[in-house]
Amino acid sequence: MKEVTPDEVVALLMGSTEVSIIDVRESSEVEAGKIPEAMHIPLGELQTRLAELEKTTEYVIICRSGNRSGIATQFLNSLGYNASNMVGGMLEWKGTLSK
């Protein structure tokens, strides 16, 4: 499984690489703040919302600590999506947040 650090995600967002972020935390967790560019798809809804994703897009998957996002990353990769897990999750995120 491909992994990226929170600092690498910041660099990706500020750079020329086009990347999409998927936050797989529950709604109550996202209410406390999320990465502004992130799309919220709770882990339990990921399978039913695959039509919203493109296999040609590079995705970074995030959660609170990196465990659920690891599960989501493995699932997406098994279906042919280009996904990386942000290790450490939002616990390690030092960038901006939106509500």
N, C-alpha and C positions, 0 to 999 in steps of 0.2 A: 504494500500500500504506500502510495506517495504521501509524504508529510511536508508541511510547511510550518514555519514558526510565525507567531504574530508579527514580528518585525518584517519577515518576508512578505506577509500579506499587506502590510502598510506600503512596502516598496512596490508591490504589484499594483496596488490601487493608485499610487502616485506616478507610476511609470506608463509606458506605452502599451504594455501587455493588456489585452482585454480579458478580464476575469470577472466571473460572477460569484457572489457569496451566497450560500444558502445556510440559514440559521435553523437548526433542527430542534431547538429548545421548545418547551411548552410555552403557550401564550403568557402565562403568569410570569415566566422568567424573562421573556422579551419585554414585558411592560416596564421592567427595571432599566432597560436600555439595550440598544443593539447597535451594531455597526451600521451607519447610515445607508450604505449601499446594499445591505443584505436583504435578500428575499426570505420571508419567514415561511418555512414549510415544516411543521412539527414532524418528528421522526415517524410517528404513527400514521401520518398522512402521505408520506413520501411515495409509496407505491401507487396510490390512487391519483397522484398529481404529476406523474411522469410526463404527461402530455405538455406540461408547462416548460419542460427542459429540452435542450437541443444537444445532440451528441457531439456537435462540432464546437461547443462552448467549453471553455476551461472553468471548472467550478472549484471553489474552496468551501469545504463543509465545516461548520462550526457548531459547538454546543457549549455547555458550561465548563467542562473539564477536558474534553477530547474523547471521551468514551463513546457517547452516542454518535458523535460525528464520525468516529472510526467505523462504527457499524454501518452508517449511511454511506460512507465512502466506499467500503467494500461492496455493498449492495449495488451502488451505481457503477462502480468499475466492472462488476460481474456482468452488467448489462451493456457494457461498451461505452459508458460515459467517461469523460476525462475529469476525474475528481481527485482532490487532495484533501487530507485531513489537517486542520489547524491544531497542532499539538498544544496542550495546555489550555485550550479553549478560552472562553471569556475571562476565566480567572487570571490569565496572563496578558490579556489585551490591555494595552496602554494608550490606544488611539481614541479618537472621538467616539461619542455615543449619541444616539438620538432616541427619542421615545415614541 
